[in-house]
Amino acid sequence: GEVEAAESRRDFLHKLRICLKELRETKRWLRLVGRVKKLGSPANFVTCLNEVEELIRIFVASIRTAEKNAR
């Protein structure tokens, strides 16, 4: 939602980078929780971790494309 409300190309990139930062933090927390607690369903944990990793790849690619188009 934040990215959709960007006011400029620069703001758009900034908000994409914030989203990427938050996704990476989520990944770190998921890994920590996975070590500390044995989650009820390991399949759910792996699914969540895989989803976060895929979103990270998508956001990295989106940032690269936006940076390339900004030139």
Distance bins in CASP14 RR format, pairs under 12 A and 6 or more apart:
PFRMAT RR
TARGET T0000
AUTHOR 0000-0000-0000
RMODE 2
METHOD distances of the structure
MODEL  1
1 12 0 0 0 0 0 1 0 0 0 0 0
1 15 0 0 0 0 1 0 0 0 0 0 0
1 16 0 0 0 0 0 1 0 0 0 0 0
1 18 0 0 0 0 0 1 0 0 0 0 0
1 19 0 0 0 0 1 0 0 0 0 0 0
2 11 0 0 0 0 1 0 0 0 0 0 0
2 12 0 0 0 0 1 0 0 0 0 0 0
2 14 0 0 0 0 1 0 0 0 0 0 0
2 15 1 0 1 0 0 0 0 0 0 0 0
2 16 0 0 0 0 1 0 0 0 0 0 0
2 17 0 0 0 0 0 1 0 0 0 0 0
2 18 1 0 0 1 0 0 0 0 0 0 0
2 19 1 0 0 1 0 0 0 0 0 0 0
2 22 0 0 0 0 0 1 0 0 0 0 0
3 9 0 0 0 0 0 1 0 0 0 0 0
3 11 0 0 0 0 1 0 0 0 0 0 0
3 12 1 0 0 1 0 0 0 0 0 0 0
3 13 0 0 0 0 1 0 0 0 0 0 0
3 14 0 0 0 0 1 0 0 0 0 0 0
3 15 1 0 1 0 0 0 0 0 0 0 0
3 16 1 0 1 0 0 0 0 0 0 0 0
3 17 0 0 0 0 0 1 0 0 0 0 0
3 18 0 0 0 0 1 0 0 0 0 0 0
3 19 1 0 0 1 0 0 0 0 0 0 0
3 20 0 0 0 0 0 1 0 0 0 0 0
3 22 0 0 0 0 0 1 0 0 0 0 0
3 59 0 0 0 0 1 0 0 0 0 0 0
3 62 0 0 0 0 1 0 0 0 0 0 0
3 63 0 0 0 0 0 1 0 0 0 0 0
3 66 0 0 0 0 1 0 0 0 0 0 0
4 11 0 0 0 0 0 1 0 0 0 0 0
4 12 0 0 0 0 1 0 0 0 0 0 0
4 15 0 0 0 0 1 0 0 0 0 0 0
4 16 0 0 0 0 0 1 0 0 0 0 0
4 19 0 0 0 0 0 1 0 0 0 0 0
5 11 0 0 0 0 1 0 0 0 0 0 0
5 12 0 0 0 0 1 0 0 0 0 0 0
5 14 0 0 0 0 0 1 0 0 0 0 0
5 15 0 0 0 0 1 0 0 0 0 0 0
6 12 1 1 0 0 0 0 0 0 0 0 0
6 13 0 0 0 0 1 0 0 0 0 0 0
6 14 1 0 0 1 0 0 0 0 0 0 0
6 15 1 0 1 0 0 0 0 0 0 0 0
6 16 0 0 0 0 1 0 0 0 0 0 0
6 17 0 0 0 0 0 1 0 0 0 0 0
6 18 0 0 0 0 0 1 0 0 0 0 0
6 19 0 0 0 0 0 1 0 0 0 0 0
6 66 0 0 0 0 1 0 0 0 0 0 0
7 13 0 0 0 0 0 1 0 0 0 0 0
7 14 0 0 0 0 0 1 0 0 0 0 0
7 15 0 0 0 0 1 0 0 0 0 0 0
8 14 0 0 0 0 1 0 0 0 0 0 0
8 15 0 0 0 0 0 1 0 0 0 0 0
8 66 0 0 0 0 0 1 0 0 0 0 0
8 70 0 0 0 0 0 1 0 0 0 0 0
9 15 0 0 0 0 0 1 0 0 0 0 0
9 16 0 0 0 0 0 1 0 0 0 0 0
9 66 1 0 0 1 0 0 0 0 0 0 0
9 67 0 0 0 0 1 0 0 0 0 0 0
9 68 0 0 0 0 0 1 0 0 0 0 0
9 69 0 0 0 0 1 0 0 0 0 0 0
9 70 1 0 1 0 0 0 0 0 0 0 0
9 71 0 0 0 0 0 1 0 0 0 0 0
10 16 0 0 0 0 0 1 0 0 0 0 0
10 17 0 0 0 0 0 1 0 0 0 0 0
10 66 0 0 0 0 0 1 0 0 0 0 0
10 67 0 0 0 0 0 1 0 0 0 0 0
10 70 1 0 0 1 0 0 0 0 0 0 0
11 17 0 0 0 0 0 1 0 0 0 0 0
11 18 0 0 0 0 0 1 0 0 0 0 0
11 66 0 0 0 0 0 1 0 0 0 0 0
11 70 0 0 0 0 0 1 0 0 0 0 0
12 18 0 0 0 0 0 1 0 0 0 0 0
12 19 0 0 0 0 0 1 0 0 0 0 0
12 62 0 0 0 0 1 0 0 0 0 0 0
12 63 0 0 0 0 1 0 0 0 0 0 0
12 65 0 0 0 0 0 1 0 0 0 0 0
12 66 1 0 0 1 0 0 0 0 0 0 0
12 67 0 0 0 0 0 1 0 0 0 0 0
12 69 0 0 0 0 0 1 0 0 0 0 0
12 70 0 0 0 0 1 0 0 0 0 0 0
13 19 0 0 0 0 0 1 0 0 0 0 0
13 20 0 0 0 0 0 1 0 0 0 0 0
13 59 0 0 0 0 0 1 0 0 0 0 0
13 62 0 0 0 0 1 0 0 0 0 0 0
13 63 1 0 0 1 0 0 0 0 0 0 0
13 64 0 0 0 0 0 1 0 0 0 0 0
13 65 0 0 0 0 0 1 0 0 0 0 0
13 66 1 0 1 0 0 0 0 0 0 0 0
13 67 1 0 0 1 0 0 0 0 0 0 0
13 68 0 0 0 0 0 1 0 0 0 0 0
13 69 0 0 0 0 0 1 0 0 0 0 0
13 70 1 0 0 1 0 0 0 0 0 0 0
13 71 0 0 0 0 0 1 0 0 0 0 0
14 20 0 0 0 0 0 1 0 0 0 0 0
14 21 0 0 0 0 0 1 0 0 0 0 0
14 63 0 0 0 0 0 1 0 0 0 0 0
14 66 0 0 0 0 0 1 0 0 0 0 0
14 67 0 0 0 0 0 1 0 0 0 0 0
14 70 0 0 0 0 0 1 0 0 0 0 0
15 21 0 0 0 0 0 1 0 0 0 0 0
15 22 0 0 0 0 0 1 0 0 0 0 0
15 59 0 0 0 0 0 1 0 0 0 0 0
15 62 0 0 0 0 0 1 0 0 0 0 0
15 63 0 0 0 0 0 1 0 0 0 0 0
15 66 0 0 0 0 0 1 0 0 0 0 0
16 22 0 0 0 0 0 1 0 0 0 0 0
16 23 0 0 0 0 0 1 0 0 0 0 0
16 55 0 0 0 0 0 1 0 0 0 0 0
16 56 0 0 0 0 0 1 0 0 0 0 0
16 58 0 0 0 0 0 1 0 0 0 0 0
16 59 1 0 0 1 0 0 0 0 0 0 0
16 60 0 0 0 0 1 0 0 0 0 0 0
16 61 0 0 0 0 0 1 0 0 0 0 0
16 62 1 0 1 0 0 0 0 0 0 0 0
16 63 1 0 1 0 0 0 0 0 0 0 0
16 64 0 0 0 0 0 1 0 0 0 0 0
16 65 0 0 0 0 1 0 0 0 0 0 0
16 66 1 0 0 1 0 0 0 0 0 0 0
16 67 0 0 0 0 1 0 0 0 0 0 0
16 70 0 0 0 0 0 1 0 0 0 0 0
17 23 0 0 0 0 0 1 0 0 0 0 0
17 24 0 0 0 0 0 1 0 0 0 0 0
17 59 0 0 0 0 1 0 0 0 0 0 0
17 60 0 0 0 0 0 1 0 0 0 0 0
17 62 0 0 0 0 0 1 0 0 0 0 0
17 63 1 0 0 1 0 0 0 0 0 0 0
17 64 0 0 0 0 0 1 0 0 0 0 0
17 66 0 0 0 0 1 0 0 0 0 0 0
17 67 0 0 0 0 0 1 0 0 0 0 0
18 24 0 0 0 0 0 1 0 0 0 0 0
18 25 0 0 0 0 0 1 0 0 0 0 0
18 59 0 0 0 0 0 1 0 0 0 0 0
18 63 0 0 0 0 0 1 0 0 0 0 0
19 25 0 0 0 0 0 1 0 0 0 0 0
19 26 0 0 0 0 0 1 0 0 0 0 0
19 52 0 0 0 0 0 1 0 0 0 0 0
19 55 0 0 0 0 1 0 0 0 0 0 0
19 56 0 0 0 0 1 0 0 0 0 0 0
19 58 0 0 0 0 1 0 0 0 0 0 0
19 59 1 0 1 0 0 0 0 0 0 0 0
19 60 0 0 0 0 0 1 0 0 0 0 0
19 62 0 0 0 0 1 0 0 0 0 0 0
19 63 0 0 0 0 1 0 0 0 0 0 0
19 66 0 0 0 0 0 1 0 0 0 0 0
20 26 0 0 0 0 0 1 0 0 0 0 0
20 27 0 0 0 0 0 1 0 0 0 0 0
20 52 0 0 0 0 0 1 0 0 0 0 0
20 55 0 0 0 0 1 0 0 0 0 0 0
20 56 1 0 0 1 0 0 0 0 0 0 0
20 57 0 0 0 0 0 1 0 0 0 0 0
20 58 0 0 0 0 1 0 0 0 0 0 0
20 59 1 0 1 0 0 0 0 0 0 0 0
20 60 1 0 0 1 0 0 0 0 0 0 0
20 61 0 0 0 0 0 1 0 0 0 0 0
20 62 0 0 0 0 1 0 0 0 0 0 0
20 63 1 0 0 1 0 0 0 0 0 0 0
20 64 0 0 0 0 0 1 0 0 0 0 0
20 66 0 0 0 0 0 1 0 0 0 0 0
21 27 0 0 0 0 0 1 0 0 0 0 0
21 28 0 0 0 0 0 1 0 0 0 0 0
21 56 0 0 0 0 0 1 0 0 0 0 0
21 59 0 0 0 0 1 0 0 0 0 0 0
21 60 0 0 0 0 0 1 0 0 0 0 0
21 63 0 0 0 0 0 1 0 0 0 0 0
22 28 0 0 0 0 0 1 0 0 0 0 0
22 29 0 0 0 0 0 1 0 0 0 0 0
22 52 0 0 0 0 0 1 0 0 0 0 0
22 55 0 0 0 0 1 0 0 0 0 0 0
22 56 0 0 0 0 0 1 0 0 0 0 0
22 59 0 0 0 0 1 0 0 0 0 0 0
23 29 0 0 0 0 0 1 0 0 0 0 0
23 30 0 0 0 0 0 1 0 0 0 0 0
23 48 0 0 0 0 0 1 0 0 0 0 0
23 49 0 0 0 0 0 1 0 0 0 0 0
23 51 0 0 0 0 1 0 0 0 0 0 0
23 52 1 0 1 0 0 0 0 0 0 0 0
23 53 0 0 0 0 1 0 0 0 0 0 0
23 54 0 0 0 0 1 0 0 0 0 0 0
23 55 1 0 1 0 0 0 0 0 0 0 0
23 56 1 0 1 0 0 0 0 0 0 0 0
23 57 0 0 0 0 1 0 0 0 0 0 0
23 58 0 0 0 0 1 0 0 0 0 0 0
23 59 1 0 0 1 0 0 0 0 0 0 0
23 60 0 0 0 0 1 0 0 0 0 0 0
23 62 0 0 0 0 0 1 0 0 0 0 0
23 63 0 0 0 0 0 1 0 0 0 0 0
24 30 0 0 0 0 0 1 0 0 0 0 0
24 31 0 0 0 0 0 1 0 0 0 0 0
24 52 0 0 0 0 1 0 0 0 0 0 0
24 53 0 0 0 0 1 0 0 0 0 0 0
24 55 0 0 0 0 1 0 0 0 0 0 0
24 56 1 0 0 1 0 0 0 0 0 0 0
24 57 0 0 0 0 0 1 0 0 0 0 0
24 59 0 0 0 0 1 0 0 0 0 0 0
24 60 0 0 0 0 0 1 0 0 0 0 0
25 31 0 0 0 0 0 1 0 0 0 0 0
25 32 0 0 0 0 0 1 0 0 0 0 0
25 52 0 0 0 0 1 0 0 0 0 0 0
25 56 0 0 0 0 0 1 0 0 0 0 0
26 32 0 0 0 0 0 1 0 0 0 0 0
26 33 0 0 0 0 0 1 0 0 0 0 0
26 48 0 0 0 0 1 0 0 0 0 0 0
26 49 0 0 0 0 1 0 0 0 0 0 0
26 51 0 0 0 0 1 0 0 0 0 0 0
26 52 1 0 1 0 0 0 0 0 0 0 0
26 53 0 0 0 0 0 1 0 0 0 0 0
26 55 0 0 0 0 1 0 0 0 0 0 0
26 56 0 0 0 0 1 0 0 0 0 0 0
26 59 0 0 0 0 0 1 0 0 0 0 0
27 33 0 0 0 0 0 1 0 0 0 0 0
27 34 0 0 0 0 0 1 0 0 0 0 0
27 45 0 0 0 0 0 1 0 0 0 0 0
27 48 0 0 0 0 1 0 0 0 0 0 0
27 49 1 0 0 1 0 0 0 0 0 0 0
27 50 0 0 0 0 0 1 0 0 0 0 0
27 51 0 0 0 0 0 1 0 0 0 0 0
27 52 1 0 1 0 0 0 0 0 0 0 0
27 53 1 0 0 1 0 0 0 0 0 0 0
27 54 0 0 0 0 0 1 0 0 0 0 0
27 55 0 0 0 0 1 0 0 0 0 0 0
27 56 1 0 0 1 0 0 0 0 0 0 0
27 57 0 0 0 0 0 1 0 0 0 0 0
27 59 0 0 0 0 0 1 0 0 0 0 0
28 34 0 0 0 0 0 1 0 0 0 0 0
28 35 0 0 0 0 0 1 0 0 0 0 0
28 49 0 0 0 0 0 1 0 0 0 0 0
28 52 0 0 0 0 1 0 0 0 0 0 0
28 53 0 0 0 0 0 1 0 0 0 0 0
28 56 0 0 0 0 0 1 0 0 0 0 0
29 35 0 0 0 0 0 1 0 0 0 0 0
29 36 0 0 0 0 0 1 0 0 0 0 0
29 37 0 0 0 0 0 1 0 0 0 0 0
29 45 0 0 0 0 0 1 0 0 0 0 0
29 48 0 0 0 0 0 1 0 0 0 0 0
29 49 0 0 0 0 0 1 0 0 0 0 0
29 52 0 0 0 0 1 0 0 0 0 0 0
30 36 0 0 0 0 0 1 0 0 0 0 0
30 37 0 0 0 0 0 1 0 0 0 0 0
30 39 0 0 0 0 1 0 0 0 0 0 0
30 44 0 0 0 0 0 1 0 0 0 0 0
30 45 1 0 0 1 0 0 0 0 0 0 0
30 46 0 0 0 0 1 0 0 0 0 0 0
30 47 0 0 0 0 0 1 0 0 0 0 0
30 48 1 0 1 0 0 0 0 0 0 0 0
30 49 1 0 1 0 0 0 0 0 0 0 0
30 50 0 0 0 0 0 1 0 0 0 0 0
30 51 0 0 0 0 1 0 0 0 0 0 0
30 52 1 0 0 1 0 0 0 0 0 0 0
30 53 0 0 0 0 1 0 0 0 0 0 0
30 55 0 0 0 0 0 1 0 0 0 0 0
30 56 0 0 0 0 0 1 0 0 0 0 0
31 37 0 0 0 0 0 1 0 0 0 0 0
31 39 0 0 0 0 0 1 0 0 0 0 0
31 45 0 0 0 0 1 0 0 0 0 0 0
31 46 0 0 0 0 0 1 0 0 0 0 0
31 48 0 0 0 0 0 1 0 0 0 0 0
31 49 1 0 0 1 0 0 0 0 0 0 0
31 52 0 0 0 0 1 0 0 0 0 0 0
31 53 0 0 0 0 0 1 0 0 0 0 0
32 39 0 0 0 0 0 1 0 0 0 0 0
32 45 0 0 0 0 0 1 0 0 0 0 0
32 49 0 0 0 0 0 1 0 0 0 0 0
33 39 1 0 0 1 0 0 0 0 0 0 0
33 40 0 0 0 0 0 1 0 0 0 0 0
33 44 0 0 0 0 0 1 0 0 0 0 0
33 45 1 0 0 1 0 0 0 0 0 0 0
33 48 0 0 0 0 1 0 0 0 0 0 0
33 49 0 0 0 0 0 1 0 0 0 0 0
34 40 0 0 0 0 0 1 0 0 0 0 0
34 41 0 0 0 0 0 1 0 0 0 0 0
34 42 0 0 0 0 1 0 0 0 0 0 0
34 44 0 0 0 0 0 1 0 0 0 0 0
34 45 1 0 0 1 0 0 0 0 0 0 0
34 46 0 0 0 0 0 1 0 0 0 0 0
34 48 0 0 0 0 1 0 0 0 0 0 0
34 49 0 0 0 0 1 0 0 0 0 0 0
35 45 0 0 0 0 0 1 0 0 0 0 0
35 49 0 0 0 0 0 1 0 0 0 0 0
36 45 0 0 0 0 0 1 0 0 0 0 0
37 45 0 0 0 0 1 0 0 0 0 0 0
38 45 0 0 0 0 1 0 0 0 0 0 0
39 45 1 0 1 0 0 0 0 0 0 0 0
39 46 0 0 0 0 1 0 0 0 0 0 0
39 47 0 0 0 0 0 1 0 0 0 0 0
39 48 0 0 0 0 1 0 0 0 0 0 0
39 49 0 0 0 0 0 1 0 0 0 0 0
40 46 0 0 0 0 0 1 0 0 0 0 0
41 47 0 0 0 0 1 0 0 0 0 0 0
41 48 0 0 0 0 0 1 0 0 0 0 0
42 48 0 0 0 0 0 1 0 0 0 0 0
42 49 0 0 0 0 0 1 0 0 0 0 0
43 49 0 0 0 0 0 1 0 0 0 0 0
43 50 0 0 0 0 0 1 0 0 0 0 0
44 50 0 0 0 0 0 1 0 0 0 0 0
44 51 0 0 0 0 0 1 0 0 0 0 0
45 51 0 0 0 0 0 1 0 0 0 0 0
45 52 0 0 0 0 0 1 0 0 0 0 0
46 52 0 0 0 0 0 1 0 0 0 0 0
46 53 0 0 0 0 0 1 0 0 0 0 0
47 53 0 0 0 0 0 1 0 0 0 0 0
47 54 0 0 0 0 0 1 0 0 0 0 0
48 54 0 0 0 0 0 1 0 0 0 0 0
48 55 0 0 0 0 0 1 0 0 0 0 0
49 55 0 0 0 0 0 1 0 0 0 0 0
49 56 0 0 0 0 0 1 0 0 0 0 0
50 56 0 0 0 0 0 1 0 0 0 0 0
50 57 0 0 0 0 0 1 0 0 0 0 0
51 57 0 0 0 0 0 1 0 0 0 0 0
51 58 0 0 0 0 0 1 0 0 0 0 0
52 58 0 0 0 0 0 1 0 0 0 0 0
52 59 0 0 0 0 0 1 0 0 0 0 0
53 59 0 0 0 0 0 1 0 0 0 0 0
53 60 0 0 0 0 0 1 0 0 0 0 0
54 60 0 0 0 0 0 1 0 0 0 0 0
54 61 0 0 0 0 0 1 0 0 0 0 0
55 61 0 0 0 0 0 1 0 0 0 0 0
55 62 0 0 0 0 0 1 0 0 0 0 0
56 62 0 0 0 0 0 1 0 0 0 0 0
56 63 0 0 0 0 0 1 0 0 0 0 0
57 63 0 0 0 0 0 1 0 0 0 0 0
57 64 0 0 0 0 0 1 0 0 0 0 0
58 64 0 0 0 0 0 1 0 0 0 0 0
58 65 0 0 0 0 0 1 0 0 0 0 0
59 65 0 0 0 0 0 1 0 0 0 0 0
59 66 0 0 0 0 0 1 0 0 0 0 0
60 66 0 0 0 0 0 1 0 0 0 0 0
60 67 0 0 0 0 0 1 0 0 0 0 0
61 67 0 0 0 0 0 1 0 0 0 0 0
61 68 0 0 0 0 0 1 0 0 0 0 0
62 68 0 0 0 0 0 1 0 0 0 0 0
62 69 0 0 0 0 0 1 0 0 0 0 0
63 69 0 0 0 0 0 1 0 0 0 0 0
63 70 0 0 0 0 0 1 0 0 0 0 0
64 70 0 0 0 0 0 1 0 0 0 0 0
64 71 0 0 0 0 0 1 0 0 0 0 0
65 71 0 0 0 0 0 1 0 0 0 0 0
END
